[in-house]
Amino acid sequence: MNGKVQLSLRGRNPDVLACIANLSNDEVFTPPEFANRMLDAVAAAWADGHNGANLWANPSVRFLDPCTKSGVFLREITSRLTKGLMDEIPDLQERVDHILTKQVFGIGITQLTSMLARRSVYCSKHAQGEHSIAKSFATDEGNIWFKRTEHTWVDGRCRYCGASEKTLGRGGDLETHAYTLIHADDSKARVAELFGGDMQFDVIIGNPPYQLDDGGYGTSAAPIYQLFVEQAKALEPRYLSMVIPARWFAGGKGLDEFRESMLNDKHLRSIDDYLSAADVFPGVGLKGGVCYFLWDGDNPGSCTVSTHFKDWPVSTATRPLLEAGADVFIRFNEGLSILKKVIALESGQSDTLLLPEEKRFDQLVSSRKPFGLETTFKGKATRGADDVLVYQNGGRGYIARDEVTTGSYLIDCWKVYVGRAAPGTGNRDTYPHRILSTPFVGEPGTICSETYLCIGPFDSRTEADSALSYLTCRLTRLLILLHKPSQDTTRKVYTFAPKQEWTRVWTDEALYEKYDISDSEIEFIEKLVRPMEFQGSLEE
């Protein structure tokens, strides 16, 4: 038995792949423990679909990580196959050679990560190197491929990934971020070109880059993980599993078609949703959480949704991904039952999540820039005779009334202002959430910049205060959360919240009674949503 092989496949303590720093918040290394959770899910699905067969004892199954970074998925697959094929191929060196040359494949996202992945899997950055545990490769790349790929520029943008030529068309000395799998018209032909022959993969698994590093920031940067999912599906594997941001559930730039496709895909059999990305990737500032999914190409059916957050009990339910009347995925299993109660009472229907338009609170909410003023707008410091007050980023200012050309009908009405962005929570998603920044009443003669949304108009201070009290209720903010994919709070996130009669102070107790919310549902709401004090002038 080869001593190097035996040594390199032993347990690692500590595991170096659990210790290395991430490339960025968008290209993160997968912790070994989490990679193994995903592999366990694939193995369980394989057993279910193959009369209990052990995936790791099959010498003909092929695996691909199309966006490998540290090589953790390939390493853990290799380790599992090495144990599982012991009876099939008793000689360790022969077994390892078979696994690495016939079963385990990867596409590096950069030159550096391809070498790191080879080091993780082959124990050498060169597959033919002296210390490599594989002895049958004809090239130094082995089956972990990387070559520099270029963008295809059309009118200043890459036709495949949408990257900016101005930012990433920067010559041959710097990384292009042109990832191989998503820069091809035919992913099958591309993979055949990389590895030779008709490469049919049984399992595709990985953690793709999340968004373009082309000058965008946070939720304004264009996501690309959906392109990896789509191209991986086009390879027609038996099973596909990827860990991706969870923003696609309800929103996200350029994700509408992807969301519709995923939510209508009967091959999507499970989603494990992590409310805080830090529970998966410690120290990563990724708002909105992450999820991993299992797609089963041979066995369509219902989807099992599991929600994870710190030490909370895991919530699991098998349910439709797209409920009738909804255009987003309802993230919380418990939240769905609450939402159905609210919608049923307001609409008189139990088979839809669509409120009648005249009852939807979002009809009172402005679009972004309600008065046409950018976030960067700064009004005058002193008020002129015919000026209106502007609530702006960082405080207040003034602008001449005749300079306001958008939303002028709202100027002399009562309204409520609420921030477009929820209050920051550092680099972590924390619960209970506030969901909204603190709303406040806007008196006649005031407007706002893009920093705020405007809710109204209302005929009196009494009505405005009533609406304000409604927004401070936990139940209202839960309904907003169910349609809210990120820190950004747009008009659309108010879709599930119904209008009320604006004649009273609304409290959670009143809303719980109105919608027959159970004690266990109240406990869930109050675990998820932080209290907010009503600061209006109405009295009960």
C-alpha positions in Angstrom: 0.0 0.0 0.0 1.3 3.5 -0.9 2.2 5.3 2.3 1.6 8.7 0.9 -1.9 7.8 -0.2 -2.7 6.3 3.2 -1.4 9.3 5.1 -3.1 11.9 2.9 -6.6 10.3 3.2 -6.5 10.2 7.0 -8.7 12.5 9.0 -7.3 16.1 9.2 -7.1 17.8 12.6 -7.2 20.7 12.3 -8.7 20.9 8.8 -6.9 23.6 6.9 -10.0 24.2 4.7 -12.0 25.2 7.8 -9.4 27.9 8.6 -8.6 29.8 5.3 -10.0 33.3 4.8 -12.7 34.0 2.2 -11.8 35.7 -1.1 -14.7 38.2 -0.5 -18.3 38.3 0.6 -19.3 37.1 -2.9 -16.7 34.4 -3.4 -16.7 32.5 -0.1 -15.1 29.2 0.8 -17.5 26.5 1.9 -16.7 25.1 5.4 -16.1 21.3 5.2 -18.9 20.6 7.7 -21.4 22.4 5.5 -20.2 20.8 2.4 -20.8 17.4 4.0 -24.4 18.4 4.9 -25.0 19.0 1.2 -23.3 15.7 0.3 -25.4 13.9 2.9 -28.6 15.3 1.2 -27.4 14.1 -2.2 -26.6 10.6 -0.9 -30.0 10.4 0.8 -31.8 11.3 -2.4 -29.7 8.8 -4.4 -30.6 6.0 -1.9 -34.3 7.0 -2.2 -34.2 6.9 -5.9 -32.1 3.7 -6.2 -33.7 1.2 -3.8 -31.4 2.2 -0.9 -28.1 2.0 -2.9 -25.0 3.6 -1.5 -23.9 6.4 -3.7 -20.3 6.2 -2.5 -20.1 2.5 -3.4 -20.8 3.1 -7.1 -17.6 3.2 -9.2 -19.3 4.7 -12.3 -20.9 7.8 -10.8 -19.4 11.1 -12.0 -19.2 14.3 -9.9 -18.6 17.9 -11.0 -17.9 21.1 -9.1 -18.2 23.7 -11.8 -17.0 26.6 -9.6 -14.4 25.1 -7.4 -12.5 27.3 -5.0 -10.9 25.4 -2.1 -11.7 22.0 -3.5 -13.7 21.0 -0.4 -16.5 19.3 -2.3 -14.2 17.3 -4.4 -12.0 16.4 -1.5 -14.9 15.2 0.6 -16.4 13.3 -2.3 -13.0 11.6 -2.9 -12.8 10.7 0.8 -16.3 9.1 0.8 -15.6 7.2 -2.4 -12.3 5.9 -1.1 -14.2 4.3 1.8 -17.2 3.3 -0.2 -15.3 1.5 -2.9 -13.1 -0.5 -0.6 -14.8 -3.8 -1.5 -15.1 -3.0 -5.2 -11.4 -1.9 -5.6 -9.4 -3.3 -2.7 -6.0 -1.8 -3.7 -5.9 1.7 -2.3 -3.7 3.2 -5.0 -5.7 1.7 -7.7 -8.9 2.9 -6.0 -7.6 6.4 -5.6 -6.4 6.6 -9.2 -9.8 5.4 -10.4 -11.7 7.9 -8.3 -9.6 10.9 -9.3 -9.3 10.1 -13.0 -12.8 8.7 -13.7 -15.2 10.1 -11.1 -14.2 13.5 -9.7 -14.0 16.7 -11.8 -13.8 20.4 -11.1 -13.6 23.8 -12.9 -11.6 26.4 -11.0 -12.8 29.9 -10.9 -9.3 31.4 -10.9 -5.8 30.2 -11.4 -5.1 30.5 -7.7 -8.2 28.5 -6.6 -7.6 25.8 -9.2 -4.1 25.2 -7.6 -5.7 25.3 -4.2 -8.3 22.8 -5.2 -5.6 20.4 -6.7 -3.6 20.8 -3.5 -6.8 19.8 -1.5 -7.7 16.9 -3.7 -4.4 15.6 -5.1 -2.2 16.8 -2.3 -0.2 18.7 -4.9 -0.9 21.7 -7.0 0.3 19.7 -9.9 -1.6 16.5 -10.7 1.6 14.9 -11.9 3.7 16.3 -9.1 6.0 14.3 -6.9 3.6 14.5 -4.0 0.4 13.9 -5.9 -1.6 10.9 -4.7 -2.9 10.3 -8.2 -0.5 8.4 -10.5 -2.4 8.1 -13.8 -2.9 11.6 -15.0 -1.5 12.7 -18.4 -1.4 16.4 -17.5 -0.6 18.6 -14.5 -4.2 19.9 -14.4 -5.6 16.5 -13.9 -9.4 16.8 -13.7 -9.4 20.2 -12.1 -9.4 22.5 -15.0 -8.6 26.2 -15.3 -7.7 28.4 -18.2 -8.2 32.1 -18.5 -11.6 33.0 -20.1 -12.4 36.3 -21.6 -15.6 38.3 -21.6 -17.4 38.9 -24.9 -18.1 42.6 -25.0 -21.2 43.9 -26.8 -22.0 47.6 -26.3 -19.9 47.8 -23.1 -21.3 44.7 -21.5 -20.5 41.0 -21.6 -23.1 39.2 -23.5 -22.9 36.2 -21.1 -22.7 37.6 -17.6 -23.4 41.4 -18.1 -20.0 42.5 -16.7 -19.0 46.1 -17.4 -16.3 46.4 -20.0 -15.2 49.7 -18.3 -14.5 47.9 -15.0 -13.4 44.4 -16.1 -12.0 45.0 -19.6 -8.6 45.7 -18.0 -6.0 43.7 -19.9 -4.2 40.4 -19.4 -2.5 41.0 -16.0 -5.6 41.1 -13.8 -8.3 38.5 -13.1 -11.2 38.8 -15.6 -14.0 37.2 -13.4 -15.2 35.6 -16.6 -16.2 32.2 -15.2 -15.9 29.3 -17.7 -19.3 27.6 -17.2 -21.4 30.7 -17.7 -19.4 32.0 -20.7 -20.6 29.5 -23.3 -23.7 29.1 -25.5 -23.7 25.3 -25.1 -22.6 24.2 -21.6 -22.5 20.5 -22.7 -20.2 21.2 -25.6 -18.0 23.4 -23.3 -17.6 20.7 -20.7 -16.9 18.1 -23.4 -14.2 20.5 -24.7 -12.6 20.7 -21.2 -12.6 17.1 -20.2 -13.0 15.3 -23.5 -15.7 13.1 -24.9 -19.4 13.0 -23.9 -19.2 13.9 -20.2 -22.4 13.1 -18.5 -22.3 14.0 -14.8 -24.5 12.3 -12.3 -24.0 14.9 -9.5 -23.2 18.6 -9.9 -22.5 20.3 -6.6 -20.8 23.6 -5.6 -20.8 27.1 -4.2 -20.8 29.6 -7.2 -19.6 33.2 -7.1 -22.6 35.3 -6.0 -22.3 38.6 -7.9 -20.2 40.5 -10.4 -17.1 42.3 -9.0 -17.6 45.1 -11.4 -18.0 48.2 -9.3 -21.5 47.5 -7.9 -22.0 47.3 -4.2 -24.2 45.2 -2.0 -27.7 44.6 -3.5 -26.9 47.0 -6.3 -24.3 44.7 -7.8 -25.6 42.3 -10.4 -26.0 38.7 -9.2 -24.5 35.8 -11.3 -25.2 32.7 -9.2 -28.4 32.1 -11.1 -26.4 31.7 -14.3 -24.4 28.9 -12.7 -27.6 27.2 -11.6 -29.1 27.5 -15.1 -26.0 26.3 -16.9 -25.7 23.3 -14.5 -29.3 22.3 -15.2 -28.5 22.5 -18.9 -25.9 19.8 -18.3 -28.7 17.5 -17.3 -27.3 15.9 -14.2 -29.3 13.4 -12.1 -28.8 15.6 -9.1 -27.8 19.3 -8.6 -27.1 21.0 -5.3 -25.7 24.5 -4.9 -25.5 27.0 -2.0 -26.6 30.4 -3.0 -27.9 33.7 -1.5 -31.6 33.4 -0.4 -32.5 36.8 -1.9 -34.0 35.1 -5.0 -37.0 34.0 -2.9 -38.6 37.4 -3.1 -36.6 39.9 -5.1 -33.1 40.8 -6.3 -31.7 42.6 -9.3 -32.3 40.6 -12.5 -33.7 37.6 -10.7 -37.4 37.6 -11.7 -37.1 35.0 -14.5 -34.8 32.8 -12.4 -37.2 33.0 -9.4 -40.2 32.1 -11.6 -38.3 29.2 -13.1 -37.2 27.8 -9.8 -40.5 28.1 -8.1 -42.3 26.3 -10.9 -39.6 23.6 -11.2 -41.1 20.3 -9.9 -37.6 18.8 -9.8 -36.6 21.1 -6.9 -37.1 18.7 -4.1 -35.6 20.4 -1.0 -34.5 23.8 0.2 -32.5 24.3 3.4 -32.8 27.9 4.3 -30.4 29.7 6.7 -31.8 33.0 7.9 -28.3 34.2 8.8 -25.4 33.7 6.3 -23.0 33.9 9.3 -24.4 30.5 10.5 -22.9 29.0 7.3 -20.1 31.3 6.5 -18.7 32.8 9.8 -17.8 36.5 9.4 -19.3 37.0 6.0 -21.5 40.1 5.6 -24.1 38.7 3.3 -27.6 40.1 4.0 -30.7 38.0 3.6 -29.2 34.6 4.4 -28.3 31.7 2.2 -29.9 28.4 1.1 -28.9 25.2 -0.5 -31.2 23.3 -2.7 -31.4 19.7 -4.1 -32.7 19.3 -7.7 -33.6 15.8 -8.7 -33.6 15.4 -12.5 -35.3 12.0 -12.5 -37.9 12.4 -9.8 -40.2 15.4 -9.8 -42.4 16.0 -6.8 -43.1 18.2 -3.9 -40.5 20.2 -2.1 -39.4 20.0 1.5 -38.5 23.4 3.1 -36.4 23.5 6.2 -35.6 26.8 8.0 -32.5 27.1 10.2 -31.4 29.8 12.6 -28.9 29.4 15.4 -30.4 27.3 18.2 -34.0 27.6 17.1 -35.7 24.3 16.3 -35.5 23.5 12.6 -38.9 24.2 11.0 -39.6 21.7 8.2 -42.7 21.4 5.9 -43.5 19.9 2.5 -45.4 22.5 0.5 -45.7 24.2 -2.9 -42.9 26.6 -3.6 -45.3 29.0 -5.3 -48.6 29.6 -3.6 -51.6 30.6 -5.7 -51.7 34.4 -6.0 -48.1 34.9 -4.9 -45.2 35.8 -7.1 -42.5 35.1 -4.4 -41.5 32.2 -2.2 -43.0 32.5 1.3 -39.9 32.0 3.4 -41.2 30.9 6.8 -43.4 27.9 7.1 -45.2 29.4 10.1 -45.5 32.7 8.3 -47.4 31.1 5.5 -50.2 29.9 7.9 -50.5 33.4 9.4 -50.5 35.1 5.9 -53.3 32.7 4.8 -55.5 33.8 7.7 -55.0 37.5 7.0 -55.7 37.1 3.2 -58.7 34.8 3.8 -60.4 37.4 6.1 -59.7 40.3 3.8 -60.4 38.7 0.5 -63.0 36.1 1.5 -61.0 33.4 -0.3 -58.9 30.6 1.2 -57.2 29.5 -2.0 -55.2 32.5 -2.9 -52.6 34.9 -1.4 -53.7 37.8 -3.6 -55.4 40.6 -1.9 -57.9 42.6 -3.9 -56.1 45.7 -5.2 -58.4 48.1 -3.3 -57.4 46.4 0.0 -53.6 46.4 -0.5 -51.5 48.7 1.6 -48.9 49.0 -1.1 -51.4 51.1 -3.1 -50.7 53.8 -0.5 -46.9 53.5 -0.9 -44.9 55.6 -3.3 -42.4 54.3 -5.7 -38.7 55.3 -5.2 -38.1 59.0 -5.5 -41.7 60.0 -4.6 -40.9 63.7 -5.2 -38.2 63.2 -7.9 -35.3 64.0 -5.6 -32.2 61.7 -5.4 -30.8 60.4 -2.2 -27.9 62.8 -2.6 -30.2 65.8 -2.8 -29.3 68.5 -0.3 -31.9 71.3 0.2 -31.3 74.9 1.3 -30.4 75.5 4.9 -32.8 78.3 5.4 -36.5 78.5 4.4 -37.8 81.0 1.8 -41.3 82.3 1.6 -42.7 79.7 -0.8 -40.4 76.8 0.2 -41.4 73.3 1.4 -39.5 71.3 4.0 -37.5 68.3 2.7 -36.8 65.2 4.8 -33.4 64.2 3.3 -30.5 62.0 4.0 -28.9 63.3 7.1 -31.6 65.7 8.2 -33.8 68.5 6.7 -33.5 71.1 4.0 -35.8 73.3 1.9 -36.7 73.6 -1.7 -38.9 76.0 -3.6 -42.4 74.6 -4.1 -42.4 75.2 -7.9 -39.2 73.1 -8.2 -41.1 70.0 -7.1 -42.5 68.5 -10.3 -43.2 64.9 -9.1 -45.7 63.9 -6.4 -46.9 67.5 -6.0 -50.4 66.3 -5.1 -49.0 64.9 -1.9 -47.3 68.1 -0.7 -50.3 69.6 1.2 -51.6 66.3 2.5 -50.9 64.3 5.7 -48.6 61.3 5.0 -46.2 58.9 6.7 -42.5 58.7 5.8 -40.5 55.5 6.1 -36.9 54.8 5.2 -36.1 52.9 2.0 -33.5 50.9 3.8 -34.0 49.0 7.1 -31.7 49.9 9.9 -28.3 48.2 9.7 -27.3 45.2 11.8 -23.6 45.1 11.0 -22.5 42.1 9.1 -25.0 39.7 10.5 -28.7 39.0 10.2 -30.2 39.2 13.7 -33.6 38.3 15.1 -35.9 39.7 16.2 -35.7 42.2 13.3 -37.2 45.7 13.2 -38.0 45.1 9.4 -38.6 48.8 8.9 -36.7 51.9 9.9 -38.8 54.1 12.3 -41.7 55.6 10.4 -42.9 59.1 11.2 -45.8 61.4 10.2 -45.2 64.0 7.5 -47.3 67.2 7.9 -48.7 69.2 5.0 -46.0 71.3 3.4 -43.3 68.6 3.5 -41.7 66.3 1.0 -38.8 63.8 1.1 -35.8 62.7 -1.0 -35.3 59.2 -2.2 -34.0 58.2 1.2 -37.7 57.8 2.2 -40.9 56.3 0.8 -44.0 58.4 1.1 -47.2 56.7 2.4 -50.6 58.4 1.8 -52.3 60.7 1.2 -54.4 61.0 4.3 -57.1 63.6 5.0 -56.1 64.3 8.6 -53.5 63.8 11.3 -55.8 61.2 12.9 -55.7 59.0 9.7 -51.9 59.5 9.4 -51.4 58.5 13.0 -53.6 55.5 12.6 -51.5 54.3 9.6 -48.3 55.0 11.6 -49.6 52.9 14.5 -50.3 50.1 12.0 -46.7 50.1 10.7 -45.4 49.8 14.3 -47.3 46.5 14.9 -45.3 43.3 14.7 -47.9 41.5 12.6 -47.8 44.2 10.0 -44.1 44.1 9.8 -44.1 40.3 9.6 -46.3 40.5 6.5 -43.8 43.0 5.1 -40.9 40.6 5.9 -42.6 37.8 3.9 -42.2 39.9 0.7 -38.8 41.5 1.7 -35.7 39.9 0.2 -33.0 42.3 1.6 -32.4 45.5 3.5 -34.0 47.5 0.7 -37.6 48.3 1.4 -39.5 49.1 -1.8 -43.2 49.6 -2.4 -43.6 45.9 -3.5 -42.7 44.5 0.0 -46.0 45.9 1.3 -48.1 43.7 -1.1 -49.2 41.2 1.6 -50.3 43.9 4.2 -54.0 44.9 4.0 -55.3 48.4 4.5 -57.2 49.0 7.7 -59.8 51.6 8.8 -57.7 54.7 9.7 -59.8 55.8 12.7 -57.9 54.3 15.7 -54.6 53.3 17.1 -53.7 49.8 15.9 -52.0 47.4 18.3 -50.8 43.9 17.9 -53.5 42.7 20.3 -56.2 44.2 18.1 -54.7 42.6 14.9 -54.1 39.2 16.6 -57.8 39.2 17.6 -59.0 40.4 14.2 -57.2 37.7 12.3 -57.5 34.9 14.9 -53.8 34.5 15.4 -53.0 31.6 17.7 -50.7 31.6 20.8 -48.1 29.6 18.9 -48.3 32.0 15.9 -47.9 35.0 18.3 -44.8 33.4 19.8 -43.4 32.9 16.3 -44.1 36.5 15.3 -42.6 37.9 18.5 -39.5 35.8 18.0 -39.0 37.2 14.6 -40.1 40.8 14.8 -38.8 43.4 17.3 -41.3 45.7 19.1 -41.5 49.3 17.8 -43.0 52.1 19.9 -45.9 54.1 18.4 -45.0 57.8 18.6 -48.2 59.4 17.3 -50.7 61.7 18.9 -53.8 59.5 18.8 -55.2 58.0 22.0 -57.1 54.7 22.3 
